[in-house]
Amino acid sequence: MLQLTSQAAATLSRAREKEGLPEHFGVRIFAAPDPSTNSHQTTQSVYGFGFVDGPQEGDAVGQTDGTPYFVAPEVAPTLDDVVLDVADSGNLVLTRAPETP
């Protein structure tokens, strides 16, 4: 399942607070249309992120440092070995998890 770093959890927590949302709200990661094609038919994965009150049916549920997150079933397999982190620029980034020996 997708993993969140502590830095990503803190960034999402600050964003949630800035929006004035309650602490139990989490971020949901889901499939989004590729804006360059105006279509859901694309070979490149495009993800949407949004704060929601709770998971939808079938979502994988995780939590890092008190920040809940929900991964939609249509994207869960492609995010299985991925980490949501924060780049030096301060932006959230998805990276492949390091392989464990």
DSSP file (Angstrom, degrees, kcal/mol; ACC not computed):
  #  RESIDUE AA STRUCTURE BP1 BP2  ACC     N-H-->O    O-->H-N    N-H-->O    O-->H-N    TCO  KAPPA ALPHA  PHI   PSI    X-CA   Y-CA   Z-CA
    1    1 A M              0   0    0      0, 0.0    79,-0.1     0, 0.0    75,-0.0   0.000 360.0 360.0 360.0 151.8    0.0    0.0    0.0
    2    2 A L        -     0   0    0     74,-0.1     2,-0.3    79,-0.1    81,-0.2  -0.234 360.0-149.4 -50.4 139.6    1.0    3.6   -0.5
    3    3 A Q  E     -a   83   0A   0     79,-2.2    81,-3.3    76,-0.2     2,-0.4  -0.899   3.2-148.6-115.2 147.9    3.1    4.9    2.3
    4    4 A L  E     -a   84   0A   0     -2,-0.3    81,-0.2    79,-0.2     2,-0.1  -0.941  14.1-134.9-112.0 137.1    3.3    8.5    3.6
    5    5 A T     >  -     0   0    0     79,-2.3     4,-2.4    -2,-0.4     5,-0.2  -0.440  28.0-110.0 -78.8 164.1    6.5   10.0    5.1
    6    6 A S  H  > S+     0   0    0      1,-0.2     4,-2.3     2,-0.2     5,-0.2   0.865 120.9  54.6 -60.9 -35.8    6.2   12.0    8.3
    7    7 A Q  H  > S+     0   0    0      2,-0.2     4,-2.2     1,-0.2    -1,-0.2   0.907 108.7  47.0 -65.8 -41.5    7.1   15.1    6.2
    8    8 A A  H  > S+     0   0    0     76,-0.3     4,-2.7     2,-0.2     5,-0.2   0.911 111.2  52.0 -65.8 -41.6    4.2   14.5    3.8
    9    9 A A  H  X S+     0   0    0     -4,-2.4     4,-2.4     1,-0.2    -2,-0.2   0.911 110.7  47.9 -60.5 -42.5    1.8   13.8    6.8
   10   10 A A  H  X S+     0   0    0     -4,-2.3     4,-2.3     2,-0.2    -1,-0.2   0.901 111.5  50.3 -65.3 -40.9    2.8   17.2    8.3
   11   11 A T  H  X S+     0   0    0     -4,-2.2     4,-2.1     2,-0.2    -2,-0.2   0.923 113.2  45.6 -62.8 -44.7    2.4   19.0    5.0
   12   12 A L  H  X S+     0   0    0     -4,-2.7     4,-2.6     2,-0.2    -2,-0.2   0.887 110.8  53.6 -66.0 -38.8   -1.1   17.5    4.5
   13   13 A S  H  X S+     0   0    0     -4,-2.4     4,-2.4    -5,-0.2    -2,-0.2   0.915 109.7  47.6 -62.1 -43.4   -2.0   18.3    8.1
   14   14 A R  H  X S+     0   0    0     -4,-2.3     4,-2.5     2,-0.2    -1,-0.2   0.902 112.1  50.1 -64.4 -40.1   -1.1   21.9    7.7
   15   15 A A  H  X S+     0   0    0     -4,-2.1     4,-1.7     2,-0.2    -2,-0.2   0.906 110.5  49.8 -64.8 -41.3   -3.1   22.1    4.4
   16   16 A R  H  <>S+     0   0    0     -4,-2.6     5,-2.2     2,-0.2     4,-0.5   0.926 112.1  47.6 -62.4 -44.9   -6.1   20.6    6.1
   17   17 A E  H ><5S+     0   0    0     -4,-2.4     3,-1.3     1,-0.2    -2,-0.2   0.901 108.5  54.7 -62.5 -41.3   -5.9   23.1    9.0
   18   18 A K  H 3<5S+     0   0    0     -4,-2.5    -1,-0.2     1,-0.3    -2,-0.2   0.845 107.0  51.3 -61.0 -34.2   -5.5   25.9    6.5
   19   19 A E  T 3<5S-     0   0    0     -4,-1.7    -1,-0.3    -5,-0.1    -2,-0.2   0.562 114.9-120.2 -78.7  -8.6   -8.7   24.8    4.8
   20   20 A G  T < 5 +     0   0    0     -3,-1.3    -3,-0.2    -4,-0.5    -2,-0.1   0.760  60.5 151.6  76.1  24.9  -10.4   24.8    8.2
   21   21 A L      < -     0   0    0     -5,-2.2    -1,-0.2     1,-0.1    -2,-0.1  -0.609  50.0 -99.7 -90.7 149.6  -11.3   21.1    8.0
   22   22 A P    >   -     0   0    0      0, 0.0     3,-1.6     0, 0.0    -1,-0.1  -0.215  33.2-109.7 -64.1 158.1  -11.7   18.9   11.1
   23   23 A E  T 3  S+     0   0    0      1,-0.3    -6,-0.1    44,-0.0    -2,-0.0   0.760 113.7  63.9 -61.7 -27.3   -8.8   16.6   12.1
   24   24 A H  T 3  S+     0   0    0     43,-0.1    -1,-0.3     2,-0.0     2,-0.1   0.653  79.0 104.1 -76.3 -12.2  -10.6   13.4   11.1
   25   25 A F    <   -     0   0    0     -3,-1.6     2,-0.3    26,-0.1    28,-0.2  -0.441  55.1-169.2 -66.2 141.0  -10.6   14.5    7.5
   26   26 A G  E     -C   52   0B   0     26,-2.1    26,-2.8    41,-0.1     2,-0.4  -0.757  25.3 -99.5-124.0 173.4   -8.1   12.6    5.4
   27   27 A V  E     -Cd  51  69B   0     41,-1.6    43,-2.8    -2,-0.3     2,-0.5  -0.804  31.3-152.5 -95.6 135.9   -6.7   12.9    1.9
   28   28 A R  E     -Cd  50  70B   0     22,-3.3    22,-1.5    -2,-0.4     2,-0.5  -0.922   1.4-155.4-109.5 133.0   -8.1   10.7   -0.8
   29   29 A I  E     +Cd  49  71B   0     41,-2.9    43,-2.8    -2,-0.5     2,-0.3  -0.930  28.3 156.0-108.0 128.2   -5.9    9.6   -3.7
   30   30 A F  E     -C   48   0B   0     18,-2.2    18,-3.3    -2,-0.5     2,-0.3  -0.889  47.2 -78.2-145.8 168.9   -7.9    8.6   -6.8
   31   31 A A  E     -C   47   0B   0     -2,-0.3    16,-0.2    16,-0.2    44,-0.1  -0.562  47.3-172.1 -74.1 135.2   -7.6    8.4  -10.6
   32   32 A A        -     0   0    0     14,-2.5    14,-0.3    -2,-0.3     2,-0.1  -0.930  29.8 -97.3-126.6 152.2   -8.0   11.7  -12.4
   33   33 A P        -     0   0    0      0, 0.0     7,-0.2     0, 0.0    12,-0.0  -0.402  41.2-109.2 -67.0 145.3   -8.3   12.5  -16.1
   34   34 A D  B >>> -F   39   0C   0      5,-1.4     3,-1.6     1,-0.2     4,-1.4  -0.658  24.5-149.4 -73.6 116.1   -5.1   13.5  -17.8
   35   35 A P  T 345S+     0   0    0      0, 0.0    -1,-0.2     0, 0.0    11,-0.0   0.736  92.8  61.0 -63.5 -20.9   -5.6   17.2  -18.5
   36   36 A S  T 345S+     0   0    0      1,-0.2    -2,-0.0     3,-0.1     0, 0.0   0.681 115.1  32.0 -79.7 -15.5   -3.5   17.1  -21.6
   37   37 A T  T <45S-     0   0    0     -3,-1.6    -1,-0.2     2,-0.2     3,-0.1   0.542  91.5-136.9-114.7 -10.2   -5.8   14.6  -23.3
   38   38 A N  T  <5S+     0   0    0     -4,-1.4     2,-0.3     1,-0.2    -2,-0.0   0.856  73.7  97.8  54.3  36.0   -9.2   15.6  -21.9
   39   39 A S  B   <S-F   34   0C   0     -5,-0.9    -5,-1.4     1,-0.1    -2,-0.2  -0.992  77.6-135.8-151.0 152.8   -9.8   11.9  -21.5
   40   40 A H  S    S+     0   0    0     -2,-0.3     2,-1.0    -7,-0.2    -1,-0.1   0.568  88.2  92.5 -81.2 -10.7   -9.7    9.1  -18.9
   41   41 A Q        +     0   0    0     -4,-0.1     2,-0.3    -7,-0.1    -1,-0.1  -0.737  57.1 129.9 -88.3  99.3   -8.0    6.9  -21.6
   42   42 A T        -     0   0    0     -2,-1.0     4,-0.1     1,-0.1    -2,-0.0  -0.991  57.5-141.6-148.8 152.2   -4.3    7.5  -21.0
   43   43 A T  S    S+     0   0    0     -2,-0.3     2,-0.4     2,-0.1    -1,-0.1   0.659  87.0  75.0 -88.0 -17.0   -1.2    5.3  -20.6
   44   44 A Q  S    S-     0   0    0      1,-0.0     2,-0.3   -10,-0.0   -10,-0.1  -0.806  87.1-120.1 -98.3 136.3    0.2    7.6  -18.0
   45   45 A S        -     0   0    0     -2,-0.4     2,-0.4    33,-0.0    -2,-0.1  -0.571  27.9-172.5 -76.1 131.7   -1.2    7.6  -14.5
   46   46 A V        -     0   0    0     -2,-0.3   -14,-2.5   -14,-0.3     2,-0.4  -0.996   8.6-158.2-124.5 128.9   -2.7   10.8  -13.3
   47   47 A Y  E     -C   31   0B   0     -2,-0.4     2,-0.3   -16,-0.2   -16,-0.2  -0.840   6.2-151.2-112.9 143.9   -3.8   11.1   -9.7
   48   48 A G  E     -C   30   0B   0    -18,-3.3   -18,-2.2    -2,-0.4     2,-0.4  -0.845   9.7-161.2-106.6 149.9   -6.2   13.4   -7.9
   49   49 A F  E     +C   29   0B   0     -2,-0.3     2,-0.3   -20,-0.2   -20,-0.2  -0.991  19.3 154.3-129.4 137.3   -5.9   14.4   -4.3
   50   50 A G  E     -C   28   0B   0    -22,-1.5   -22,-3.3    -2,-0.4     2,-0.3  -0.973  42.4-108.6-160.9 149.6   -8.6   15.8   -2.1
   51   51 A F  E     +C   27   0B   0     -2,-0.3     2,-0.3   -24,-0.2   -24,-0.2  -0.644  42.2 176.7 -80.5 134.8   -9.7   16.1    1.5
   52   52 A V  E     -C   26   0B   0    -26,-2.8   -26,-2.1    -2,-0.3    -2,-0.0  -0.918  41.7-116.9-136.9 161.3  -12.7   14.0    2.4
   53   53 A D  S    S-     0   0    0     -2,-0.3   -26,-0.1   -28,-0.2    -1,-0.1   0.746  89.5 -30.8 -69.3 -26.6  -14.7   13.1    5.5
   54   54 A G  S    S-     0   0    0    -28,-0.1    -1,-0.2   -29,-0.1    16,-0.1  -0.973  82.4 -57.4-177.4 176.1  -13.8    9.4    5.3
   55   55 A P        -     0   0    0      0, 0.0     2,-0.2     0, 0.0     3,-0.1  -0.310  44.7-129.0 -71.1 154.0  -13.0    6.6    3.0
   56   56 A Q    >   -     0   0    0      1,-0.1     3,-2.3    -2,-0.0     2,-0.0  -0.584  49.3 -68.7 -91.5 164.9  -15.3    5.5    0.2
   57   57 A E  T 3  S+     0   0    0      1,-0.3    -1,-0.1    -2,-0.2     3,-0.1  -0.301 123.6  16.8 -56.6 130.0  -16.2    1.8   -0.2
   58   58 A G  T 3  S+     0   0    0      1,-0.3    -1,-0.3    14,-0.1     2,-0.1   0.277  90.2 139.3  91.3 -10.4  -13.2   -0.2   -1.3
   59   59 A D    <   -     0   0    0     -3,-2.3     2,-0.4    13,-0.1    -1,-0.3  -0.385  54.3-125.8 -66.8 142.3  -10.6    2.4   -0.3
   60   60 A A  E     -E   71   0B   0     11,-2.6    11,-2.7    -3,-0.1     2,-0.4  -0.731  29.8-146.1 -81.3 139.8   -7.4    1.2    1.3
   61   61 A V  E     +E   70   0B   0     -2,-0.4     2,-0.3     9,-0.2     9,-0.2  -0.924  25.2 162.4-117.7 132.0   -7.0    3.2    4.6
   62   62 A G  E     -E   69   0B   0      7,-2.8     7,-2.6    -2,-0.4     2,-0.3  -0.887  17.7-157.6-137.5 170.5   -3.7    4.3    6.1
   63   63 A Q  E     -E   68   0B   0     -2,-0.3     2,-0.4     5,-0.2   -59,-0.1  -0.967   4.7-173.6-152.8 135.3   -2.5    6.7    8.7
   64   64 A T  E >  S-E   67   0B   0      3,-1.9     3,-2.4    -2,-0.3   -59,-0.1  -0.990  77.5 -19.6-131.3 123.4    0.9    8.4    9.3
   65   65 A D  T 3  S-     0   0    0     -2,-0.4    -1,-0.1     1,-0.3   -60,-0.0   0.847 129.3 -49.1  49.3  40.6    1.5   10.5   12.4
   66   66 A G  T 3  S+     0   0    0      1,-0.2    -1,-0.3   -42,-0.0    -3,-0.0   0.440 111.7 120.6  83.6  -0.2   -2.2   11.0   12.9
   67   67 A T  E <   - E   0  64B   0     -3,-2.4    -3,-1.9   -41,-0.0    -1,-0.2  -0.866  53.5-147.9-100.2 112.0   -2.9   12.0    9.3
   68   68 A P  E     - E   0  63B   0      0, 0.0   -41,-1.6     0, 0.0     2,-0.3  -0.481  16.4-175.1 -77.5 148.6   -5.4    9.6    7.7
   69   69 A Y  E     -dE  27  62B   0     -7,-2.6    -7,-2.8   -43,-0.2     2,-0.4  -0.995  11.0-155.7-143.5 150.6   -5.2    8.8    4.0
   70   70 A F  E     -dE  28  61B   0    -43,-2.8   -41,-2.9    -2,-0.3     2,-0.6  -0.984   3.7-156.2-130.0 131.2   -7.4    6.8    1.6
   71   71 A V  E     -dE  29  60B   0    -11,-2.7   -11,-2.6    -2,-0.4   -41,-0.2  -0.940  22.5-126.7-113.7 119.5   -6.4    5.2   -1.6
   72   72 A A    >>  -     0   0    0    -43,-2.8     3,-1.5    -2,-0.6     4,-1.5  -0.289  20.6-120.4 -62.2 145.0   -9.1    4.5   -4.2
   73   73 A P  T 34 S+     0   0    0      0, 0.0    -1,-0.1     0, 0.0   -15,-0.1   0.789 109.0  62.1 -60.5 -28.5   -9.3    0.9   -5.4
   74   74 A E  T 34 S+     0   0    0      1,-0.2     4,-0.1     2,-0.1   -44,-0.1   0.707 116.6  29.6 -73.1 -17.3   -8.7    1.8   -9.0
   75   75 A V  T <> S+     0   0    0     -3,-1.5     4,-1.2   -46,-0.2     3,-0.4   0.532  94.0  92.7-114.4 -10.6   -5.2    3.3   -8.2
   76   76 A A  T >< S+     0   0    0     -4,-1.5     3,-0.7     1,-0.2     4,-0.2   0.884  84.5  52.5 -54.5 -44.8   -4.2    1.1   -5.2
   77   77 A P  G >4 S+     0   0    0      0, 0.0     3,-0.9     0, 0.0    -1,-0.2   0.887 109.9  48.1 -61.8 -37.2   -2.3   -1.5   -7.3
   78   78 A T  G 34 S+     0   0    0     -3,-0.4     3,-0.2     1,-0.2    -2,-0.2   0.676 114.8  46.6 -76.7 -15.6   -0.2    1.1   -9.1
   79   79 A L  G X< S+     0   0    0     -4,-1.2     3,-1.5    -3,-0.7    -1,-0.2   0.251  78.9 108.6-105.9  11.4    0.7    2.8   -5.8
   80   80 A D  T <  S+     0   0    0     -3,-0.9    -1,-0.1     1,-0.3    -2,-0.1   0.835  89.9  29.1 -60.9 -36.0    1.5   -0.4   -3.9
   81   81 A D  T 3  S+     0   0    0     -4,-0.2    16,-3.3    -3,-0.2     2,-0.3  -0.172 101.7 110.5-117.0  39.5    5.3    0.3   -3.8
   82   82 A V  E <   - B   0  96A   0     -3,-1.5   -79,-2.2    14,-0.3     2,-0.4  -0.860  51.1-152.0-119.1 148.6    5.1    4.1   -3.8
   83   83 A V  E     -aB   3  95A   0     12,-3.4    12,-2.4    -2,-0.3     2,-0.6  -0.972  10.7-142.7-119.7 132.2    5.9    6.7   -1.1
   84   84 A L  E     +aB   4  94A   0    -81,-3.3   -79,-2.3    -2,-0.4   -76,-0.3  -0.863  40.9 155.3 -91.6 119.8    4.3   10.1   -0.9
   85   85 A D  E     - B   0  93A   0      8,-2.9     8,-2.6    -2,-0.6     2,-0.5  -0.655  43.8-100.7-133.5-176.0    7.0   12.5    0.3
   86   86 A V  E     - B   0  92A   0      6,-0.2     6,-0.2    -2,-0.2   -78,-0.1  -0.972  31.2-141.1-117.5 127.1    7.9   16.2    0.2
   87   87 A A    >   -     0   0    0      4,-3.1     3,-2.1    -2,-0.5     6,-0.0  -0.286  34.2 -98.9 -76.6 168.1   10.5   17.4   -2.3
   88   88 A D  T 3  S+     0   0    0      1,-0.3    -1,-0.1     2,-0.1    -2,-0.0   0.789 125.3  61.7 -56.9 -27.9   13.1   20.1   -1.5
   89   89 A S  T 3  S-     0   0    0      2,-0.1    -1,-0.3     1,-0.1     3,-0.1   0.629 119.1-111.7 -73.6 -13.7   10.7   22.6   -3.2
   90   90 A G  S <  S+     0   0    0     -3,-2.1     2,-0.2     1,-0.4    -2,-0.1   0.341  76.9 128.5  96.6  -6.0    8.0   21.8   -0.6
   91   91 A N        -     0   0    0      1,-0.1    -4,-3.1    -5,-0.1    -1,-0.4  -0.527  65.7-108.7 -82.0 150.0    5.7   20.0   -3.2
   92   92 A L  E     -B   86   0A   0     -6,-0.2     2,-0.3    -2,-0.2    -6,-0.2  -0.581  41.5-173.5 -74.0 139.4    4.3   16.6   -2.5
   93   93 A V  E     -B   85   0A   0     -8,-2.6    -8,-2.9    -2,-0.3     2,-0.5  -0.984  22.6-136.2-137.0 147.2    5.9   13.9   -4.8
   94   94 A L  E     +B   84   0A   0     -2,-0.3     2,-0.3   -10,-0.2   -10,-0.2  -0.905  31.9 172.2-100.6 127.7    5.3   10.2   -5.4
   95   95 A T  E     -B   83   0A   0    -12,-2.4   -12,-3.4    -2,-0.5     2,-0.2  -0.944  38.1 -97.9-133.0 155.3    8.4    8.1   -5.5
   96   96 A R  E     -B   82   0A   0     -2,-0.3   -14,-0.3   -14,-0.2     3,-0.1  -0.503  44.8-112.5 -69.4 138.0    9.1    4.4   -5.7
   97   97 A A        -     0   0    0    -16,-3.3    -1,-0.1    -2,-0.2     2,-0.1  -0.442  37.8-100.8 -68.0 143.5    9.8    2.8   -2.3
   98   98 A P        -     0   0    0      0, 0.0     2,-0.2     0, 0.0    -1,-0.1  -0.410  41.7-107.7 -65.0 143.1   13.4    1.6   -2.0
   99   99 A E        -     0   0    0     -2,-0.1   -18,-0.0    -3,-0.1    -3,-0.0  -0.482  27.8-137.8 -72.4 139.6   13.7   -2.2   -2.4
  100  100 A T              0   0    0     -2,-0.2    -1,-0.0     1,-0.1    -3,-0.0  -0.837 360.0 360.0 -99.4 136.9   14.4   -4.1    0.7
  101  101 A P              0   0    0      0, 0.0    -1,-0.1     0, 0.0    -2,-0.0   0.508 360.0 360.0 -68.1 360.0   17.0   -6.9    0.5
